Amino acid sequence: FRAARRLWALIMRDRFRAKDPRAQQLRFHAQTAGSTLTAQQPHNNVVRVAIQAMAALLGGTQSLHTNAMDEALALPSEDAARVALRTQQIIANETGICDVADPFGGSYEIEQETDRLETEARKYIEIIDGLGGAQEALDYERTEIEKSALACQREIEDGKRVIVGVNKYEEPQNGHALKVLKVDDRTQTSRREAFEKRMAARSRAPVDRALASLRAAASKDENLFPAVLGCVKAEVSLGEICGALVERYGRHDDGKPLS
């Protein structure tokens, strides 16, 4: 994140010639890595999430989501969600981390790693630029992500990367000792009925106007945010918004170009 913030500032200043200093500030949201959470010994995930949350804050995130310990098993239970929330609150109120802009600034190890990441990231940017930009480089980007994921999985399977409770310090799998969330089938029915009732009660004219504005903005390749916000205020559903955009942009299907 420190490397990303530096890269953003320099690219905005030198490449895009941004005049407003605020444009050089990278504002970003971070979520702890759900891909690192394990179904085995799920209580260990509390520690993983706390460390990742601290890392995000030390890197300068302005907004943070902490995953629940049971997300490798099911949707978060109320108890697990509360622990995730308390993790943020403990960090915010008991560590003093919010009182310092860059706690690791000046650390030789951190500065060296920040420099290395920036250098490696610039190599990727150069390659992607050479391929014609992010959209043109989708196949390359996907391949690089898949190669990284495969290499990581091989390290885990070979024992070169330790995952506590998975490939080291395992325990017999006699249940996970967590009460996981189970959604009653009746919930789907009741929510669908509530949705249909809400859609039937709304005024159709504002919906049609909002969707027309969205289609017009999409047809001109304008900024879609104001039009989407107008749709939300008019109680246009997410499905209706997406449907209008599909008319203009088509669908992305398994790496194939947009139709």
Secondary structure, DSSP 4 states (H G I P E B T S, - for coil): -HHHHHHHHHHHHHTS---SGGGGS---EEE--GGG--SSSTTHHHHHHHHHHHHHHHHT-SEEE---TTTTTSSPPHHHHHHHHHHHHHHHHHS-GGG-S-TTTT-HHHHHHHHHHHHHHHHHHHHHHHTTSTTTTHHHHHHHHHHHHHHHHHHHHTTSS--BTTTBS----S----------HHHHHHHHHHHHHHHHHS-HHHHHHHHHHHHHHHHTT---HHHHHHHHHTT--HHHHHHHHHHHH---BTTBPP-
